[in-house]
């Protein structure tokens, strides 16, 4: 039973439990299995299948969240690179201090500690128009 897939386990156990319910009188005498034990076993099988379903749902939710978050980051990068970086280039000559503060704020800090030991990466320079 332990080597069966989740679906095979559930269907096999349900078949066994159906047979046990249909033959409660016979197995209670020969194997000393009661209706309460059959009900408890059914509850355990249902609990295992529910946990399995919850695990799959949790994975799907996390996967969808990651896709949405990645799309949001891509949209934000697009906005920063194609809009605000270009706007800052326009005021570069007249407000050098503001431009320098903006550029230093756009440096991406690796607060999680990367495996490659690289330095902080500056943002991409917008293409010249």
N, CA, C and O atoms as CSV, one atom per row, in Angstrom:
chain,resi,resn,atom,element,x,y,z
A,1,UNK,N,N,0.828,-1.198,0.000
A,1,UNK,CA,C,0.000,0.000,0.000
A,1,UNK,C,C,0.868,1.255,0.000
A,1,UNK,O,O,0.518,2.259,-0.621
A,2,UNK,N,N,2.009,1.193,0.704
A,2,UNK,CA,C,2.849,2.371,0.816
A,2,UNK,C,C,3.507,2.773,-0.485
A,2,UNK,O,O,3.984,3.902,-0.604
A,3,UNK,N,N,3.548,1.885,-1.466
A,3,UNK,CA,C,4.205,2.186,-2.739
A,3,UNK,C,C,3.235,2.644,-3.812
A,3,UNK,O,O,3.651,2.943,-4.931
A,4,UNK,N,N,1.961,2.703,-3.494
A,4,UNK,CA,C,0.959,3.130,-4.463
A,4,UNK,C,C,0.974,4.647,-4.607
A,4,UNK,O,O,1.335,5.371,-3.679
A,5,UNK,N,N,0.574,5.112,-5.790
A,5,UNK,CA,C,0.408,6.560,-5.964
A,5,UNK,C,C,-0.787,7.007,-5.119
A,5,UNK,O,O,-1.558,6.179,-4.634
A,6,UNK,N,N,-0.929,8.300,-4.951
A,6,UNK,CA,C,-2.007,8.824,-4.107
A,6,UNK,C,C,-3.382,8.426,-4.625
A,6,UNK,O,O,-4.257,8.041,-3.848
A,7,UNK,N,N,-3.573,8.518,-5.943
A,7,UNK,CA,C,-4.879,8.157,-6.514
A,7,UNK,C,C,-5.148,6.660,-6.375
A,7,UNK,O,O,-6.262,6.252,-6.047
A,8,UNK,N,N,-4.116,5.839,-6.629
A,8,UNK,CA,C,-4.294,4.390,-6.485
A,8,UNK,C,C,-4.549,4.012,-5.025
A,8,UNK,O,O,-5.377,3.149,-4.735
A,9,UNK,N,N,-3.835,4.662,-4.119
A,9,UNK,CA,C,-4.031,4.404,-2.692
A,9,UNK,C,C,-5.478,4.711,-2.287
A,9,UNK,O,O,-6.135,3.917,-1.614
A,10,UNK,N,N,-5.953,5.881,-2.716
A,10,UNK,CA,C,-7.318,6.285,-2.345
A,10,UNK,C,C,-8.350,5.307,-2.902
A,10,UNK,O,O,-9.246,4.875,-2.177
A,11,UNK,N,N,-8.233,4.954,-4.186
A,11,UNK,CA,C,-9.230,4.054,-4.774
A,11,UNK,C,C,-9.149,2.655,-4.177
A,11,UNK,O,O,-10.182,2.018,-3.970
A,12,UNK,N,N,-7.941,2.160,-3.896
A,12,UNK,CA,C,-7.783,0.833,-3.284
A,12,UNK,C,C,-8.373,0.812,-1.884
A,12,UNK,O,O,-9.104,-0.111,-1.524
A,13,UNK,N,N,-8.053,1.833,-1.094
A,13,UNK,CA,C,-8.572,1.892,0.268
A,13,UNK,C,C,-10.091,2.030,0.279
A,13,UNK,O,O,-10.762,1.409,1.103
A,14,UNK,N,N,-10.631,2.826,-0.617
A,14,UNK,CA,C,-12.089,2.972,-0.679
A,14,UNK,C,C,-12.754,1.662,-1.089
A,14,UNK,O,O,-13.829,1.335,-0.584
A,15,UNK,N,N,-12.139,0.914,-1.988
A,15,UNK,CA,C,-12.683,-0.400,-2.370
A,15,UNK,C,C,-12.673,-1.356,-1.186
A,15,UNK,O,O,-13.652,-2.059,-0.938
A,16,UNK,N,N,-11.568,-1.378,-0.461
A,16,UNK,CA,C,-11.464,-2.255,0.712
A,16,UNK,C,C,-12.502,-1.862,1.762
A,16,UNK,O,O,-13.163,-2.724,2.341
A,17,UNK,N,N,-12.641,-0.565,2.003
A,17,UNK,CA,C,-13.590,-0.091,3.008
A,17,UNK,C,C,-15.036,-0.353,2.587
A,17,UNK,O,O,-15.882,-0.635,3.436
A,18,UNK,N,N,-15.330,-0.264,1.291
A,18,UNK,CA,C,-16.680,-0.588,0.811
A,18,UNK,C,C,-16.993,-2.058,1.052
A,18,UNK,O,O,-18.088,-2.408,1.491
A,19,UNK,N,N,-16.024,-2.907,0.761
A,19,UNK,CA,C,-16.217,-4.349,1.013
A,19,UNK,C,C,-16.388,-4.611,2.510
A,19,UNK,O,O,-17.205,-5.442,2.907
A,20,UNK,N,N,-15.628,-3.911,3.331
A,20,UNK,CA,C,-15.728,-4.091,4.781
A,20,UNK,C,C,-17.108,-3.663,5.278
A,20,UNK,O,O,-17.699,-4.335,6.123
A,21,UNK,N,N,-17.622,-2.545,4.755
A,21,UNK,CA,C,-18.957,-2.086,5.157
A,21,UNK,C,C,-20.034,-3.077,4.724
A,21,UNK,O,O,-20.991,-3.328,5.457
A,22,UNK,N,N,-19.869,-3.635,3.532
A,22,UNK,CA,C,-20.854,-4.603,3.020
A,22,UNK,C,C,-20.829,-5.925,3.791
A,22,UNK,O,O,-21.825,-6.647,3.819
A,23,UNK,N,N,-19.706,-6.238,4.409
A,23,UNK,CA,C,-19.553,-7.511,5.112
A,23,UNK,C,C,-19.222,-7.303,6.589
A,23,UNK,O,O,-18.471,-8.087,7.169
A,24,UNK,N,N,-19.764,-6.275,7.190
A,24,UNK,CA,C,-19.467,-5.937,8.582
A,24,UNK,C,C,-19.758,-7.104,9.524
A,24,UNK,O,O,-18.969,-7.376,10.430
A,25,UNK,N,N,-20.838,-7.770,9.329
A,25,UNK,CA,C,-21.202,-8.873,10.234
A,25,UNK,C,C,-20.174,-9.993,10.159
A,25,UNK,O,O,-19.775,-10.534,11.190
A,26,UNK,N,N,-19.745,-10.344,8.963
A,26,UNK,CA,C,-18.799,-11.459,8.808
A,26,UNK,C,C,-17.416,-11.105,9.337
A,26,UNK,O,O,-16.790,-11.915,10.021
A,27,UNK,N,N,-16.934,-9.910,9.030
A,27,UNK,CA,C,-15.576,-9.580,9.473
A,27,UNK,C,C,-15.520,-9.220,10.951
A,27,UNK,O,O,-14.461,-9.312,11.572
A,28,UNK,N,N,-16.646,-8.812,11.518
A,28,UNK,CA,C,-16.627,-8.523,12.957
A,28,UNK,C,C,-16.422,-9.804,13.750
A,28,UNK,O,O,-15.816,-9.774,14.821
A,29,UNK,N,N,-16.911,-10.918,13.250
A,29,UNK,CA,C,-16.736,-12.199,13.935
A,29,UNK,C,C,-15.349,-12.770,13.648
A,29,UNK,O,O,-14.644,-13.189,14.567
A,30,UNK,N,N,-14.953,-12.787,12.350
A,30,UNK,CA,C,-13.707,-13.459,11.985
A,30,UNK,C,C,-12.463,-12.616,12.285
A,30,UNK,O,O,-11.443,-13.164,12.702
A,31,UNK,N,N,-12.526,-11.322,12.086
A,31,UNK,CA,C,-11.339,-10.467,12.255
A,31,UNK,C,C,-11.476,-9.462,13.396
A,31,UNK,O,O,-10.553,-8.694,13.665
A,32,UNK,N,N,-12.612,-9.469,14.054
A,32,UNK,CA,C,-12.893,-8.562,15.168
A,32,UNK,C,C,-12.746,-7.088,14.765
A,32,UNK,O,O,-12.222,-6.271,15.523
A,33,UNK,N,N,-13.224,-6.767,13.546
A,33,UNK,CA,C,-13.225,-5.391,13.046
A,33,UNK,C,C,-14.632,-4.842,13.219
A,33,UNK,O,O,-15.608,-5.445,12.773
A,34,UNK,N,N,-14.722,-3.690,13.873
A,34,UNK,CA,C,-16.024,-3.089,14.145
A,34,UNK,C,C,-16.341,-1.978,13.141
A,34,UNK,O,O,-15.462,-1.518,12.412
A,35,UNK,N,N,-17.573,-1.567,13.116
A,35,UNK,CA,C,-18.006,-0.474,12.247
A,35,UNK,C,C,-17.302,0.827,12.628
A,35,UNK,O,O,-17.023,1.656,11.761
A,36,UNK,N,N,-17.012,1.013,13.927
A,36,UNK,CA,C,-16.289,2.215,14.364
A,36,UNK,C,C,-14.863,2.229,13.801
A,36,UNK,O,O,-14.354,3.285,13.424
A,37,UNK,N,N,-14.228,1.068,13.747
A,37,UNK,CA,C,-12.878,0.989,13.197
A,37,UNK,C,C,-12.888,1.275,11.691
A,37,UNK,O,O,-11.970,1.907,11.167
A,38,UNK,N,N,-13.915,0.812,11.015
A,38,UNK,CA,C,-14.045,1.089,9.576
A,38,UNK,C,C,-14.239,2.584,9.357
A,38,UNK,O,O,-13.628,3.169,8.462
A,39,UNK,N,N,-15.090,3.202,10.173
A,39,UNK,CA,C,-15.326,4.648,10.055
A,39,UNK,C,C,-14.053,5.437,10.356
A,39,UNK,O,O,-13.773,6.433,9.690
A,40,UNK,N,N,-13.283,5.003,11.350
A,40,UNK,CA,C,-12.030,5.685,11.693
A,40,UNK,C,C,-11.021,5.555,10.554
A,40,UNK,O,O,-10.291,6.498,10.250
A,41,UNK,N,N,-10.986,4.380,9.931
A,41,UNK,CA,C,-10.086,4.186,8.797
A,41,UNK,C,C,-10.490,5.071,7.623
A,41,UNK,O,O,-9.635,5.646,6.949
A,42,UNK,N,N,-11.790,5.177,7.383
A,42,UNK,CA,C,-12.282,6.053,6.310
A,42,UNK,C,C,-11.898,7.503,6.590
A,42,UNK,O,O,-11.497,8.227,5.679
A,43,UNK,N,N,-12.019,7.926,7.844
A,43,UNK,CA,C,-11.638,9.292,8.216
A,43,UNK,C,C,-10.139,9.513,7.987
A,43,UNK,O,O,-9.736,10.587,7.541
A,44,UNK,N,N,-9.318,8.513,8.287
A,44,UNK,CA,C,-7.869,8.629,8.075
A,44,UNK,C,C,-7.543,8.737,6.588
A,44,UNK,O,O,-6.704,9.545,6.190
A,45,UNK,N,N,-8.208,7.922,5.766
A,45,UNK,CA,C,-7.993,7.985,4.313
A,45,UNK,C,C,-8.421,9.354,3.788
A,45,UNK,O,O,-7.720,9.949,2.970
A,46,UNK,N,N,-9.547,9.848,4.243
A,46,UNK,CA,C,-10.013,11.177,3.821
A,46,UNK,C,C,-9.040,12.267,4.253
A,46,UNK,O,O,-8.806,13.227,3.519
A,47,UNK,N,N,-8.474,12.113,5.448
A,47,UNK,CA,C,-7.501,13.090,5.934
A,47,UNK,C,C,-6.241,13.115,5.092
A,47,UNK,O,O,-5.707,14.186,4.803
A,48,UNK,N,N,-5.759,11.943,4.695
A,48,UNK,CA,C,-4.560,11.861,3.850
A,48,UNK,C,C,-4.821,12.501,2.498
A,48,UNK,O,O,-3.986,13.251,1.993
A,49,UNK,N,N,-5.972,12.212,1.910
A,49,UNK,CA,C,-6.285,12.785,0.602
A,49,UNK,C,C,-6.502,14.286,0.690
A,49,UNK,O,O,-6.150,15.014,-0.238
A,50,UNK,N,N,-7.076,14.761,1.789
A,50,UNK,CA,C,-7.264,16.209,1.946
A,50,UNK,C,C,-5.918,16.914,2.062
A,50,UNK,O,O,-5.713,17.967,1.458
A,51,UNK,N,N,-4.992,16.331,2.844
A,51,UNK,CA,C,-3.662,16.938,2.977
A,51,UNK,C,C,-2.951,16.969,1.633
A,51,UNK,O,O,-2.271,17.941,1.305
A,52,UNK,N,N,-3.109,15.918,0.871
A,52,UNK,CA,C,-2.499,15.863,-0.458
A,52,UNK,C,C,-3.066,16.957,-1.346
A,52,UNK,O,O,-2.322,17.633,-2.057
A,53,UNK,N,N,-4.383,17.134,-1.307
A,53,UNK,CA,C,-5.018,18.192,-2.094
A,53,UNK,C,C,-4.604,19.571,-1.632
A,53,UNK,O,O,-4.400,20.465,-2.454
A,54,UNK,N,N,-4.475,19.760,-0.312
A,54,UNK,CA,C,-4.035,21.049,0.220
A,54,UNK,C,C,-2.621,21.362,-0.237
A,54,UNK,O,O,-2.309,22.508,-0.557
A,55,UNK,N,N,-1.764,20.346,-0.269
A,55,UNK,CA,C,-0.385,20.540,-0.697
A,55,UNK,C,C,-0.349,20.987,-2.152
A,55,UNK,O,O,0.392,21.906,-2.500
A,56,UNK,N,N,-1.149,20.340,-3.009
A,56,UNK,CA,C,-1.191,20.719,-4.411
A,56,UNK,C,C,-1.738,22.128,-4.581
A,56,UNK,O,O,-1.210,22.901,-5.380
A,57,UNK,N,N,-2.788,22.475,-3.843
A,57,UNK,CA,C,-3.373,23.809,-3.918
A,57,UNK,C,C,-2.369,24.860,-3.446
A,57,UNK,O,O,-2.244,25.924,-4.051
A,58,UNK,N,N,-1.661,24.554,-2.369
A,58,UNK,CA,C,-0.666,25.482,-1.845
A,58,UNK,C,C,0.426,25.731,-2.875
A,58,UNK,O,O,0.846,26.871,-3.073
A,59,UNK,N,N,0.889,24.670,-3.532
A,59,UNK,CA,C,1.910,24.835,-4.567
A,59,UNK,C,C,1.391,25.694,-5.707
A,59,UNK,O,O,2.094,26.583,-6.186
A,60,UNK,N,N,0.163,25.436,-6.144
A,60,UNK,CA,C,-0.416,26.217,-7.239
A,60,UNK,C,C,-0.558,27.685,-6.856
A,60,UNK,O,O,-0.301,28.569,-7.674
A,61,UNK,N,N,-0.968,27.950,-5.607
A,61,UNK,CA,C,-1.098,29.334,-5.151
A,61,UNK,C,C,0.259,30.034,-5.147
A,61,UNK,O,O,0.376,31.179,-5.583
A,62,UNK,N,N,1.282,29.336,-4.648
A,62,UNK,CA,C,2.622,29.935,-4.617
A,62,UNK,C,C,3.140,30.180,-6.021
A,62,UNK,O,O,3.760,31.210,-6.285
A,63,UNK,N,N,2.892,29.247,-6.918
A,63,UNK,CA,C,3.343,29.386,-8.297
A,63,UNK,C,C,2.666,30.583,-8.964
A,63,UNK,O,O,3.326,31.372,-9.640
A,64,UNK,N,N,1.358,30.719,-8.776
A,64,UNK,CA,C,0.630,31.846,-9.352
A,64,UNK,C,C,1.104,33.164,-8.752
A,64,UNK,O,O,1.242,34.161,-9.461
A,65,UNK,N,N,1.354,33.167,-7.445
A,65,UNK,CA,C,1.845,34.376,-6.785
A,65,UNK,C,C,3.205,34.776,-7.344
A,65,UNK,O,O,3.453,35.955,-7.598
A,66,UNK,N,N,4.089,33.794,-7.538
A,66,UNK,CA,C,5.417,34.086,-8.082
A,66,UNK,C,C,5.305,34.656,-9.500
A,66,UNK,O,O,6.029,35.590,-9.846
A,67,UNK,N,N,4.414,34.110,-10.317
A,67,UNK,CA,C,4.235,34.626,-11.675
A,67,UNK,C,C,3.724,36.063,-11.642
A,67,UNK,O,O,4.205,36.908,-12.398
A,68,UNK,N,N,2.761,36.346,-10.779
A,68,UNK,CA,C,2.235,37.713,-10.664
A,68,UNK,C,C,3.294,38.673,-10.161
A,68,UNK,O,O,3.404,39.796,-10.654
A,69,UNK,N,N,4.073,38.237,-9.182
A,69,UNK,CA,C,5.125,39.089,-8.627
A,69,UNK,C,C,6.198,39.378,-9.676
A,69,UNK,O,O,6.685,40.504,-9.773
A,70,UNK,N,N,6.564,38.370,-10.455
A,70,UNK,CA,C,7.550,38.566,-11.516
A,70,UNK,C,C,7.030,39.552,-12.549
A,70,UNK,O,O,7.779,40.408,-13.018
A,71,UNK,N,N,5.761,39.442,-12.908
A,71,UNK,CA,C,5.167,40.385,-13.860
A,71,UNK,C,C,5.164,41.804,-13.290
A,71,UNK,O,O,5.428,42.761,-14.017
A,72,UNK,N,N,4.871,41.946,-12.010
A,72,UNK,CA,C,4.896,43.269,-11.376
A,72,UNK,C,C,6.302,43.864,-11.380
A,72,UNK,O,O,6.477,45.052,-11.649
A,73,UNK,N,N,7.310,43.028,-11.078
A,73,UNK,CA,C,8.699,43.510,-11.122
A,73,UNK,C,C,9.090,43.922,-12.539
A,73,UNK,O,O,9.764,44.935,-12.723
A,74,UNK,N,N,8.675,43.150,-13.535
A,74,UNK,CA,C,8.983,43.497,-14.926
A,74,UNK,C,C,8.334,44.820,-15.310
A,74,UNK,O,O,8.959,45.646,-15.975
A,75,UNK,N,N,7.091,45.028,-14.901
A,75,UNK,CA,C,6.405,46.291,-15.193
A,75,UNK,C,C,7.086,47.467,-14.513
A,75,UNK,O,O,7.209,48.544,-15.098
A,76,UNK,N,N,7.530,47.262,-13.275
A,76,UNK,CA,C,8.221,48.324,-12.544
A,76,UNK,C,C,9.551,48.645,-13.198
A,76,UNK,O,O,9.899,49.816,-13.352
A,77,UNK,N,N,10.305,47.615,-13.588
A,77,UNK,CA,C,11.571,47.850,-14.294
A,77,UNK,C,C,11.345,48.620,-15.581
A,77,UNK,O,O,12.087,49.547,-15.905
A,78,UNK,N,N,10.313,48.225,-16.311
A,78,UNK,CA,C,10.001,48.907,-17.565
A,78,UNK,C,C,9.695,50.381,-17.313
A,78,UNK,O,O,10.164,51.251,-18.046
A,79,UNK,N,N,8.913,50.655,-16.284
A,79,UNK,CA,C,8.568,52.040,-15.941
A,79,UNK,C,C,9.819,52.834,-15.556
A,79,UNK,O,O,10.006,53.963,-16.012
A,80,UNK,N,N,10.663,52.252,-14.727
A,80,UNK,CA,C,11.866,52.962,-14.294
A,80,UNK,C,C,12.826,53.203,-15.451
A,80,UNK,O,O,13.333,54.310,-15.630
A,81,UNK,N,N,13.069,52.166,-16.228
A,81,UNK,CA,C,14.063,52.283,-17.305
A,81,UNK,C,C,13.567,53.164,-18.438
A,81,UNK,O,O,14.304,54.026,-18.917
A,82,UNK,N,N,12.341,52.963,-18.871
A,82,UNK,CA,C,11.850,53.686,-20.051
A,82,UNK,C,C,11.241,55.042,-19.752
A,82,UNK,O,O,11.051,55.847,-20.664
A,83,UNK,N,N,10.933,55.309,-18.500
A,83,UNK,CA,C,10.299,56.592,-18.204
A,83,UNK,C,C,11.162,57.456,-17.300
A,83,UNK,O,O,11.621,58.524,-17.703
A,84,UNK,N,N,11.380,56.989,-16.073
A,84,UNK,CA,C,12.041,57.849,-15.095
A,84,UNK,C,C,13.521,58.049,-15.388
A,84,UNK,O,O,14.040,59.146,-15.180
A,85,UNK,N,N,14.213,57.023,-15.863
A,85,UNK,CA,C,15.622,57.203,-16.206
A,85,UNK,C,C,15.775,58.238,-17.326
A,85,UNK,O,O,16.691,59.060,-17.300
A,86,UNK,N,N,14.881,58.188,-18.298
A,86,UNK,CA,C,14.936,59.167,-19.396
A,86,UNK,C,C,14.602,60.570,-18.896
A,86,UNK,O,O,15.214,61.547,-19.327
A,87,UNK,N,N,13.632,60.669,-17.988
A,87,UNK,CA,C,13.298,61.981,-17.426
A,87,UNK,C,C,14.475,62.557,-16.650
A,87,UNK,O,O,14.727,63.761,-16.705
A,88,UNK,N,N,15.181,61.721,-15.941
A,88,UNK,CA,C,16.335,62.193,-15.171
A,88,UNK,C,C,17.456,62.654,-16.090
A,88,UNK,O,O,18.200,63.572,-15.745
A,89,UNK,N,N,17.586,62.032,-17.247
A,89,UNK,CA,C,18.607,62.475,-18.210
A,89,UNK,C,C,18.305,63.893,-18.700
A,89,UNK,O,O,19.219,64.666,-18.986
A,90,UNK,N,N,17.021,64.225,-18.795
A,90,UNK,CA,C,16.636,65.568,-19.259
A,90,UNK,C,C,17.027,66.654,-18.265
A,90,UNK,O,O,17.366,67.766,-18.671
A,91,UNK,N,N,16.987,66.347,-16.949
A,91,UNK,CA,C,17.324,67.364,-15.949
A,91,UNK,C,C,18.765,67.243,-15.456
A,91,UNK,O,O,19.170,67.938,-14.524
A,92,UNK,N,N,19.520,66.374,-16.077
A,92,UNK,CA,C,20.899,66.128,-15.636
A,92,UNK,C,C,21.751,67.397,-15.634
A,92,UNK,O,O,22.459,67.658,-14.661
A,93,UNK,N,N,21.696,68.168,-16.679
A,93,UNK,CA,C,22.542,69.365,-16.794
A,93,UNK,C,C,22.128,70.445,-15.805
A,93,UNK,O,O,22.991,71.122,-15.246
A,94,UNK,N,N,20.833,70.624,-15.574
A,94,UNK,CA,C,20.382,71.714,-14.713
A,94,UNK,C,C,20.355,71.344,-13.235
A,94,UNK,O,O,20.504,72.227,-12.390
A,95,UNK,N,N,20.171,70.075,-12.897
A,95,UNK,CA,C,20.092,69.631,-11.492
A,95,UNK,C,C,20.983,68.409,-11.273
A,95,UNK,O,O,20.490,67.292,-11.117
A,96,UNK,N,N,22.268,68.625,-11.264
A,96,UNK,CA,C,23.233,67.532,-11.137
A,96,UNK,C,C,23.060,66.815,-9.802
A,96,UNK,O,O,23.188,65.592,-9.741
A,97,UNK,N,N,22.772,67.552,-8.740
A,97,UNK,CA,C,22.615,66.944,-7.415
A,97,UNK,C,C,21.433,65.971,-7.387
A,97,UNK,O,O,21.559,64.861,-6.872
A,98,UNK,N,N,20.288,66.380,-7.938
A,98,UNK,CA,C,19.103,65.524,-7.993
A,98,UNK,C,C,19.391,64.293,-8.853
A,98,UNK,O,O,19.018,63.174,-8.502
A,99,UNK,N,N,20.060,64.517,-9.983
A,99,UNK,CA,C,20.392,63.409,-10.871
A,99,UNK,C,C,21.297,62.397,-10.163
A,99,UNK,O,O,21.059,61.193,-10.252
A,100,UNK,N,N,22.315,62.866,-9.470
A,100,UNK,CA,C,23.237,61.961,-8.764
A,100,UNK,C,C,22.536,61.196,-7.645
A,100,UNK,O,O,22.806,60.012,-7.443
A,101,UNK,N,N,21.638,61.859,-6.916
A,101,UNK,CA,C,20.884,61.167,-5.861
A,101,UNK,C,C,19.970,60.098,-6.466
A,101,UNK,O,O,19.833,59.007,-5.913
A,102,UNK,N,N,19.351,60.414,-7.593
A,102,UNK,CA,C,18.488,59.436,-8.257
A,102,UNK,C,C,19.301,58.217,-8.707
A,102,UNK,O,O,18.888,57.077,-8.493
A,103,UNK,N,N,20.446,58.462,-9.323
A,103,UNK,CA,C,21.279,57.354,-9.806
A,103,UNK,C,C,21.781,56.494,-8.646
A,103,UNK,O,O,21.840,55.270,-8.765
A,104,UNK,N,N,22.140,57.118,-7.536
A,104,UNK,CA,C,22.607,56.319,-6.398
A,104,UNK,C,C,21.455,55.537,-5.772
A,104,UNK,O,O,21.669,54.451,-5.233
A,105,UNK,N,N,20.240,56.075,-5.836
A,105,UNK,CA,C,19.076,55.349,-5.311
A,105,UNK,C,C,18.689,54.188,-6.226
A,105,UNK,O,O,18.034,53.248,-5.776
A,106,UNK,N,N,19.076,54.235,-7.488
A,106,UNK,CA,C,18.733,53.185,-8.447
A,106,UNK,C,C,19.706,52.006,-8.414
A,106,UNK,O,O,19.513,51.037,-9.147
A,107,UNK,N,N,20.737,52.066,-7.588
A,107,UNK,CA,C,21.657,50.933,-7.471
A,107,UNK,C,C,20.950,49.817,-6.703
A,107,UNK,O,O,20.374,50.048,-5.640
A,108,UNK,N,N,21.003,48.617,-7.252
A,108,UNK,CA,C,20.318,47.480,-6.647
A,108,UNK,C,C,21.236,46.866,-5.599
A,108,UNK,O,O,22.356,46.453,-5.901
A,109,UNK,N,N,20.750,46.812,-4.372
A,109,UNK,CA,C,21.520,46.241,-3.265
A,109,UNK,C,C,21.159,44.777,-3.118
A,109,UNK,O,O,19.979,44.427,-3.099
A,110,UNK,N,N,22.149,43.928,-3.016
A,110,UNK,CA,C,21.923,42.502,-2.812
A,110,UNK,C,C,21.967,42.239,-1.315
A,110,UNK,O,O,23.017,41.914,-0.761
A,111,UNK,N,N,20.812,42.384,-0.662
A,111,UNK,CA,C,20.737,42.223,0.780
A,111,UNK,C,C,20.672,40.758,1.206
A,111,UNK,O,O,20.896,40.438,2.374
A,112,UNK,N,N,20.368,39.873,0.263
A,112,UNK,CA,C,20.243,38.458,0.587
A,112,UNK,C,C,21.559,37.721,0.530
A,112,UNK,O,O,21.639,36.572,0.964
A,113,UNK,N,N,22.581,38.345,0.012
A,113,UNK,CA,C,23.868,37.684,-0.118
A,113,UNK,C,C,23.851,36.707,-1.280
A,113,UNK,O,O,23.241,35.642,-1.202
A,114,UNK,N,N,24.518,37.074,-2.343
A,114,UNK,CA,C,24.499,36.217,-3.525
A,114,UNK,C,C,25.582,35.152,-3.431
A,114,UNK,O,O,26.513,35.260,-2.633
A,115,UNK,N,N,25.446,34.141,-4.247
A,115,UNK,CA,C,26.411,33.053,-4.255
A,115,UNK,C,C,27.651,33.394,-5.063
A,115,UNK,O,O,28.706,32.793,-4.859
A,116,UNK,N,N,27.539,34.344,-5.971
A,116,UNK,CA,C,28.677,34.653,-6.834
A,116,UNK,C,C,29.588,35.728,-6.238
A,116,UNK,O,O,30.675,35.967,-6.764
A,117,UNK,N,N,29.177,36.365,-5.178
A,117,UNK,CA,C,30.023,37.362,-4.516
A,117,UNK,C,C,30.196,38.626,-5.333
A,117,UNK,O,O,31.150,39.372,-5.111
A,118,UNK,N,N,29.297,38.887,-6.273
A,118,UNK,CA,C,29.412,40.063,-7.129
A,118,UNK,C,C,29.069,41.345,-6.386
A,118,UNK,O,O,28.484,41.329,-5.303
A,119,UNK,N,N,29.448,42.442,-7.000
A,119,UNK,CA,C,29.161,43.754,-6.431
A,119,UNK,C,C,27.722,44.142,-6.746
A,119,UNK,O,O,27.040,43.472,-7.520
A,120,UNK,N,N,27.269,45.239,-6.131
A,120,UNK,CA,C,25.946,45.765,-6.439
A,120,UNK,C,C,25.925,46.174,-7.907
A,120,UNK,O,O,26.913,46.687,-8.432
A,121,UNK,N,N,24.801,45.944,-8.558
A,121,UNK,CA,C,24.722,46.230,-9.984
A,121,UNK,C,C,23.957,47.519,-10.222
A,121,UNK,O,O,22.852,47.685,-9.704
A,122,UNK,N,N,24.531,48.443,-11.006
A,122,UNK,CA,C,23.809,49.666,-11.314
A,122,UNK,C,C,22.716,49.378,-12.337
A,122,UNK,O,O,22.780,48.370,-13.041
A,123,UNK,N,N,21.724,50.242,-12.426
A,123,UNK,CA,C,20.639,50.018,-13.390
A,123,UNK,C,C,21.132,50.145,-14.813
A,123,UNK,O,O,22.192,50.715,-15.067
A,124,UNK,N,N,20.359,49.612,-15.736
A,124,UNK,CA,C,20.697,49.739,-17.144
A,124,UNK,C,C,20.572,51.189,-17.571
A,124,UNK,O,O,19.690,51.913,-17.108
A,125,UNK,N,N,21.450,51.597,-18.446
A,125,UNK,CA,C,21.360,52.956,-18.982
A,125,UNK,C,C,20.339,52.932,-20.095
A,125,UNK,O,O,20.362,52.044,-20.948
A,126,UNK,N,N,19.424,53.924,-20.091
A,126,UNK,CA,C,18.411,53.927,-21.151
A,126,UNK,C,C,19.076,54.189,-22.504
A,126,UNK,O,O,20.098,54.870,-22.582
A,127,UNK,N,N,18.491,53.647,-23.554
A,127,UNK,CA,C,19.060,53.864,-24.895
A,127,UNK,C,C,18.954,55.328,-25.291
A,127,UNK,O,O,18.004,56.018,-24.923
A,128,UNK,N,N,19.936,55.786,-26.039
A,128,UNK,CA,C,19.945,57.185,-26.482
A,128,UNK,C,C,18.856,57.387,-27.524
A,128,UNK,O,O,18.553,56.492,-28.313
A,129,UNK,N,N,18.275,58.577,-27.509
A,129,UNK,CA,C,17.200,58.857,-28.466
A,129,UNK,C,C,17.717,59.673,-29.619
A,129,UNK,O,O,16.956,60.008,-30.527
